[in-house]
């Protein structure tokens, strides 16, 4: 995660996808801590992608969505950014359409 963060901070055109995050972060505390770090340093470049199921994971993608939604370390606005607002910006989409899907 440190390498990812450094790469994202150094290059304005790099974003990162956290849909398979659980492969590397296994406890709720680690998840809360890492999201706080990412949101502190590059909140506008975190994307929840859909390249699932690329790996054998400990939970379904839906369960991961719920885990992230339940995090206490990041705000509601930061969760919205992760789930749809950042993608809206990167893909130049209408935010109202993305909000309706989310």
PyMOL commands that set and color helices and strands:
alter all, ss='L'
color gray80, all
select helices_A, chain A and resi 2-10+21-23+28-45+61-69+76-91+95-101
alter helices_A, ss='H'
color red, helices_A
select strands_A, chain A and resi 16-17+46-47
alter strands_A, ss='S'
color yellow, strands_A
deselect
rebuild
show_as cartoon
